[in-house]
Every structure is written in C-alpha cells, then in structure tokens.
Amino acid sequence: MIIAVPLKQVPDLVEDLTLDASGTGLDYESLKLKLNEFDDHALEEALLLKESVPGTVVVALAVSGSEAERMLFTALAKGADRAVKLTGVDANADNRLLAQAFAAAIAQTGGELVLAGVQSAGDRDGQLGPLLAARLGAPVVSVVTHVTLSGSAVTFRKEYAGGLMAEFEAQAPVVLGIQAARQAPRYAAVSKVRQVQQTAKLETLSVTAAPAPGGKVVALAPPARGQGAKMLGKATELLAVLKDKGVV
C-alpha cells in the first residue's frame, strides 16, 4: 500500500509572531518555521506501518518554500521511500488551496492511504484532512491514533470527548487526521540528513490551485497587554490589596 503524508511548515510558537503589512496574516518572511507537530506524528505512524507491513511505501509531500527541501530530506532520513516537492502554489496558502495541491499530487503518486496531521499551529481549523478527502472522493476520520493495515483494510482508533475511544475499519482509499503516533516521532541526526541530501533526489511536481469560496480574515491583532502581575510576599500585603479593592 502507498501511504501519502502531506507535510507543512508552521511558525515556531516559542518565537514572537509578527503580522504582515496588510494586518490580515502573519509575516512569514520574518518568522522561524518548523515542521508541524501533528504532521511529524502522521509521518511517524506511516513509518511504523511500513516497518510492520511488507510492501508498504511511504511518500512524503511538501509545497516548495523556505526549508521545504530540508523537511523532505529529513523525512527520507527517517525512512520515507519517496519525497515530492510541489511547485505552483504558495506554501503559506490557506488549507483550501493546499488541499487542491496535495490532492493533485496524491492522485499522481498513487496514494491509497493519506495520513495528515489533525491540525496545524498555523490555522488550528483542522480542515486539511476533510478538504483533501473531498477532493479525492474518499472517506475521512480525524483525531485518529494507532493505525493498522490488513490488505486494503485500515483499522484505527478515534478519540472522543471525555477520553472515550472507538475503533473503526475502513477500506482504502481513506484519509485520516492523525492526532498522535504510537510512539514519539523519531529523530534524524543532522549527519544522516546531510548524507541523504548528497545521495537522494527529490521528485518535483507542478500543481495548480484556484481560489475557492470560504472565510476571509479581515484583521488580526496581537493580544492587548495588561498591567502585569504584582508579586506579594506577605499575607499582610494581600490583605492590604483586598481592602483597597473593597473586597474586605
């Protein structure tokens, strides 16, 4: 079975986020980017399936952009069989455009099972998987863990509110939004990534994506800053504050 894993770069949330000149989006040129955490888990789950089911092929896909090649070479270093760079669409486009691009690439590469991150830090809407499924004409289930394969049958678990878990089975093709892999994503040493860069080649696919109807961001703004907290060292200080506020 061919497993397709779309990868996306997102802002590193340990850094300060800055807005672009329009005030409707992030200034990606000034931001530090990294692989989306949930995409990393999707890749790990795909690699675990490859290791447990002979004949499984893992194809990593990413839209061309800053550090996209390193992200794909890292996927190869971890164990992916193929890495495909997509051109013709902005890597920072919204999920409607990305879904078109990834769906076209997955159709060309023969992906039967799609493991996508359940959401990303760049938008948090969790819609890439469902939009991909709509484009591919495949069923979709999100918030998924622990995927197993038996022929064309795909068995997986889905988490519901309150920690309830349910197990489902679907016939490929199917799109799954991965919340967590069965183990922490593996680490690829820098030396191994560099070795792969020297010996492996990325495939390139040109894709197109047309604007689609959907929501529109009209303005973004950083959170308003308050006056900050006041540290109190004694109970008498706390009592004085409460009296000043009229609480006691």
NORFENDA-V985414 format. One record per residue. RES is the residue in three letters. NEAR is the number of other C-alpha atoms within 8 Angstrom. Layout:
# NORFENDA-V985414
res->RES near->NEAR
res->RES near->NEAR
This chain:
# NORFENDA-V985414
res->MET near->10
res->ILE near->11
res->ILE near->14
res->ALA near->14
res->VAL near->15
res->PRO near->12
res->LEU near->13
res->LYS near->10
res->GLN near->10
res->VAL near->11
res->PRO near->13
res->ASP near->9
res->LEU near->7
res->VAL near->4
res->GLU near->8
res->ASP near->5
res->LEU near->9
res->THR near->8
res->LEU near->12
res->ASP near->10
res->ALA near->5
res->SER near->6
res->GLY near->10
res->THR near->10
res->GLY near->10
res->LEU near->9
res->ASP near->11
res->TYR near->9
res->GLU near->4
res->SER near->6
res->LEU near->11
res->LYS near->8
res->LEU near->8
res->LYS near->8
res->LEU near->11
res->ASN near->13
res->GLU near->8
res->PHE near->14
res->ASP near->17
res->ASP near->12
res->HIS near->15
res->ALA near->17
res->LEU near->13
res->GLU near->13
res->GLU near->12
res->ALA near->12
res->LEU near->11
res->LEU near->8
res->LEU near->12
res->LYS near->12
res->GLU near->7
res->SER near->6
res->VAL near->8
res->PRO near->6
res->GLY near->6
res->THR near->10
res->VAL near->10
res->VAL near->14
res->VAL near->14
res->ALA near->15
res->LEU near->14
res->ALA near->12
res->VAL near->13
res->SER near->12
res->GLY near->8
res->SER near->5
res->GLU near->6
res->ALA near->12
res->GLU near->11
res->ARG near->8
res->MET near->9
res->LEU near->15
res->PHE near->13
res->THR near->10
res->ALA near->12
res->LEU near->13
res->ALA near->11
res->LYS near->9
res->GLY near->7
res->ALA near->13
res->ASP near->8
res->ARG near->10
res->ALA near->14
res->VAL near->13
res->LYS near->15
res->LEU near->15
res->THR near->10
res->GLY near->8
res->VAL near->14
res->ASP near->8
res->ALA near->10
res->ASN near->5
res->ALA near->8
res->ASP near->6
res->ASN near->9
res->ARG near->10
res->LEU near->13
res->LEU near->13
res->ALA near->13
res->GLN near->12
res->ALA near->13
res->PHE near->11
res->ALA near->11
res->ALA near->9
res->ALA near->11
res->ILE near->10
res->ALA near->9
res->GLN near->7
res->THR near->6
res->GLY near->7
res->GLY near->14
res->GLU near->11
res->LEU near->13
res->VAL near->13
res->LEU near->15
res->ALA near->16
res->GLY near->16
res->VAL near->15
res->GLN near->12
res->SER near->14
res->ALA near->9
res->GLY near->6
res->ASP near->7
res->ARG near->7
res->ASP near->6
res->GLY near->9
res->GLN near->8
res->LEU near->12
res->GLY near->16
res->PRO near->10
res->LEU near->11
res->LEU near->13
res->ALA near->13
res->ALA near->9
res->ARG near->10
res->LEU near->8
res->GLY near->6
res->ALA near->10
res->PRO near->9
res->VAL near->11
res->VAL near->10
res->SER near->11
res->VAL near->11
res->VAL near->16
res->THR near->13
res->HIS near->10
res->VAL near->11
res->THR near->8
res->LEU near->10
res->SER near->6
res->GLY near->5
res->SER near->8
res->ALA near->10
res->VAL near->12
res->THR near->11
res->PHE near->12
res->ARG near->12
res->LYS near->13
res->GLU near->11
res->TYR near->8
res->ALA near->5
res->GLY near->4
res->GLY near->6
res->LEU near->7
res->MET near->8
res->ALA near->8
res->GLU near->8
res->PHE near->8
res->GLU near->8
res->ALA near->8
res->GLN near->8
res->ALA near->9
res->PRO near->10
res->VAL near->13
res->VAL near->16
res->LEU near->15
res->GLY near->16
res->ILE near->17
res->GLN near->13
res->ALA near->11
res->ALA near->13
res->ARG near->7
res->GLN near->6
res->ALA near->7
res->PRO near->9
res->ARG near->6
res->TYR near->5
res->ALA near->9
res->ALA near->6
res->VAL near->6
res->SER near->6
res->LYS near->9
res->VAL near->14
res->ARG near->8
res->GLN near->8
res->VAL near->11
res->GLN near->9
res->GLN near->6
res->THR near->6
res->ALA near->6
res->LYS near->5
res->LEU near->11
res->GLU near->8
res->THR near->8
res->LEU near->9
res->SER near->7
res->VAL near->11
res->THR near->8
res->ALA near->10
res->ALA near->5
res->PRO near->6
res->ALA near->6
res->PRO near->4
res->GLY near->4
res->GLY near->4
res->LYS near->4
res->VAL near->7
res->VAL near->5
res->ALA near->7
res->LEU near->9
res->ALA near->6
res->PRO near->4
res->PRO near->4
res->ALA near->4
res->ARG near->5
res->GLY near->4
res->GLN near->4
res->GLY near->5
res->ALA near->4
res->LYS near->4
res->MET near->4
res->LEU near->7
res->GLY near->5
res->LYS near->6
res->ALA near->7
res->THR near->6
res->GLU near->9
res->LEU near->9
res->LEU near->8
res->ALA near->8
res->VAL near->8
res->LEU near->10
res->LYS near->9
res->ASP near->7
res->LYS near->7
res->GLY near->6
res->VAL near->6
res->VAL near->5
